[in-house]
Amino acid sequence: MELAPDLSEAIAYARRHGLQALAVARGETLLAQEYGDGFEREMPHPLYSGTKSFWGVAAVYASADGLLALDEPVAETIASWREAAKRHVTIRMLLSLTAGFAFGGLGAGVPTYERALATPLRDEPGTRFTYGGIPLQIFGAVLARKLASQRLSPHEYLQERVLDRAGVRIANWRRLRDGTRPLPTGASLRVDDWLAYGRFVIAQRAELGACFEGSLANARYGLGWWLGARGGIVYASGSAGQALYLAPALGVAVVHFGKSSSYRHESFLERVFT
């Protein structure tokens, strides 16, 4: 797989499907950039569920820091989970969306930590992939308790441990009614910051390997990242066409911001890579 020598078809496809911003970079070199009408490079854009891609990375570093283990049961931290089926749920299951919760908890429906913890399971843990935001909020509740002695919130830990190292500035992160910030969604970034995050993940790919391993329930989803695209591409995805595509073998990161439900990742990628 190689980067297409001419990206005009990819740009044309993006323009037909609500393009707001497109940037292609190999390492520090910006190879192409394109902006939709009324959108400028310095404007922040919501990532929607692209926000999920931060938390598998944060969990891997929290594991390296001795704060947690990916395969430890949530019940080791949350006493109320030490009965019935919830005692089998692990942190890895939360992040791979295989913990057993039904769809929900996205957009305006993101629950607080306590509401998420009280949500009943629908499926046996580890047996089914179901997209949603509830598992990320439960991970937030666990990480918050792990960090309590350091007086850090999950978002502060993410900033210090990951985003500062990556040179990423969060333009905005919306808040829930209780004043906390959600984990599955809510972050807004500028194009250059989303690219910087992509460069960081590519550079640290070896130590972040757990993020890019699928589960038995869904081989195409890791810890906040979609897998299985052409040529080993992995990507973060948010509604209406938000994406950060990474081709680690090529050192290429691609940012796409959009506003169309008709945009398709594979249709775009087949025009970017040959």
Residue pairs with C-beta under 8 A, 6 or more apart in sequence:
1 230
1 231
1 232
1 247
1 249
1 250
1 273
1 274
2 250
2 273
2 274
3 24
3 26
3 31
3 247
3 250
3 252
3 272
3 273
3 274
4 10
4 271
4 272
4 273
4 274
7 24
7 31
7 32
7 271
7 272
9 271
10 22
10 268
10 271
10 272
11 19
11 22
11 32
11 34
13 267
13 268
13 271
14 22
14 34
14 256
14 258
14 263
14 268
15 34
15 36
17 241
17 258
17 260
17 262
17 263
17 264
18 36
18 240
18 241
18 258
18 259
18 260
18 262
18 263
19 34
19 35
19 36
19 256
19 257
19 258
20 35
20 36
20 39
20 45
20 257
20 258
20 259
21 33
21 34
21 35
21 36
21 39
21 41
21 43
21 45
21 191
21 255
21 256
21 257
22 32
22 33
22 34
22 35
22 254
22 255
22 256
22 257
23 30
23 32
23 33
23 34
23 191
23 192
23 195
23 254
23 255
24 30
24 31
24 32
24 33
24 252
24 253
24 254
24 272
25 31
25 195
25 198
25 199
25 252
25 253
25 254
26 250
26 251
26 252
27 199
27 251
28 199
33 41
33 191
35 41
36 258
39 45
39 257
41 190
41 191
41 192
42 190
43 190
44 171
44 172
44 188
44 189
44 190
45 188
45 189
45 190
45 191
45 242
45 257
46 186
46 187
46 188
46 238
46 242
47 185
47 187
47 188
47 189
47 194
47 236
47 238
47 242
48 107
48 185
48 238
48 239
48 240
48 242
49 106
49 133
49 184
49 185
49 237
49 238
49 239
49 242
50 187
50 194
50 236
50 237
50 238
50 242
50 243
50 244
51 182
51 183
51 184
51 185
51 186
51 187
51 238
52 136
52 183
52 184
52 185
52 224
52 236
53 197
53 201
53 224
53 225
53 236
53 244
54 158
54 162
54 163
54 183
54 187
54 197
54 224
55 95
55 136
55 139
55 158
55 183
55 223
55 224
56 95
56 208
56 210
56 211
56 222
56 223
56 224
56 225
57 162
57 201
57 208
57 211
57 223
57 224
58 143
58 154
58 157
58 158
58 161
58 162
59 68
59 70
59 91
59 95
59 139
59 143
59 223
60 70
60 207
60 208
60 210
60 211
60 223
61 161
61 162
62 68
62 143
62 146
62 157
62 161
63 69
63 70
64 207
65 161
67 143
67 146
67 147
68 91
68 142
68 143
68 146
69 91
70 90
70 91
70 92
70 95
70 210
71 90
71 91
71 92
72 90
72 91
73 81
73 87
73 88
73 89
73 90
74 81
74 86
74 89
74 90
74 91
74 94
74 138
74 142
75 81
75 82
75 86
75 87
75 89
77 142
77 145
77 146
78 117
78 141
78 142
78 145
80 117
81 87
81 89
81 117
85 100
85 121
85 124
85 125
86 121
86 125
88 124
88 125
88 126
89 99
89 100
89 121
89 125
90 99
90 125
90 126
91 139
91 142
92 210
92 215
92 223
93 99
93 100
93 125
93 126
93 135
93 215
94 135
94 136
94 138
94 139
94 142
95 135
95 136
95 139
95 223
95 224
96 129
96 214
96 215
96 217
96 218
96 221
96 222
96 223
97 129
97 130
97 131
97 132
97 135
97 218
97 221
98 125
98 126
98 127
98 128
98 129
98 130
98 215
98 217
98 218
99 121
99 125
99 126
99 135
99 138
100 121
100 122
100 123
100 124
100 125
100 126
100 127
100 128
100 130
101 119
101 121
101 122
101 123
101 130
101 132
101 134
101 135
102 122
102 130
102 132
103 130
103 131
103 132
104 132
104 133
104 134
105 111
105 116
105 119
105 132
105 133
105 134
105 136
105 137
105 184
106 132
106 133
106 184
106 185
107 185
109 133
110 133
110 137
110 176
110 182
110 184
110 185
110 186
111 119
111 133
111 134
111 137
112 137
112 176
112 177
112 178
112 180
113 137
113 138
113 140
113 141
113 144
113 180
114 141
115 137
116 134
116 137
116 138
116 140
116 141
117 138
117 141
119 134
119 138
122 130
123 130
126 215
126 216
126 217
127 217
128 217
129 215
129 217
129 218
129 221
132 184
133 182
133 183
133 184
133 185
136 182
136 183
136 184
137 182
137 183
137 184
139 183
140 154
140 180
140 182
140 183
143 154
143 157
144 153
144 154
147 153
147 154
147 156
147 157
150 157
152 160
153 180
153 181
154 183
155 173
155 181
159 170
162 168
162 200
163 169
163 170
163 197
165 200
166 196
166 197
166 199
166 200
166 201
167 193
167 196
167 200
168 189
168 193
168 194
168 196
168 197
168 200
169 189
169 190
169 193
170 187
170 188
170 189
170 193
171 188
171 189
171 190
171 193
172 187
172 188
173 181
173 186
173 187
173 188
174 181
174 182
174 186
175 181
175 186
176 182
185 238
189 197
191 255
191 257
194 244
194 255
195 253
195 255
197 244
198 244
198 245
198 246
198 253
198 254
198 255
199 253
201 208
201 211
201 246
202 246
202 248
202 251
202 253
205 212
205 248
210 222
210 223
211 222
211 223
211 224
211 225
212 222
212 223
212 225
212 227
212 234
213 222
213 223
214 220
214 221
214 222
214 227
214 228
215 221
219 227
219 228
220 226
220 227
220 228
221 227
222 234
224 236
225 234
225 235
225 236
226 234
226 235
226 236
226 237
226 265
227 234
229 235
229 245
229 265
229 266
229 269
230 266
230 269
230 270
230 273
231 247
231 249
231 273
232 247
232 248
232 249
233 245
233 246
233 247
233 269
233 273
234 245
234 246
234 248
235 243
235 244
235 245
235 246
235 265
236 242
236 243
236 244
237 243
237 265
239 261
240 258
240 259
240 260
240 261
240 263
241 256
241 257
241 258
241 259
241 260
241 263
242 256
242 257
242 258
243 254
243 255
243 256
243 265
243 268
244 253
244 254
244 255
244 256
245 252
245 253
245 254
245 256
245 265
245 269
245 272
246 252
246 253
246 254
247 253
247 254
247 273
254 272
256 263
256 268
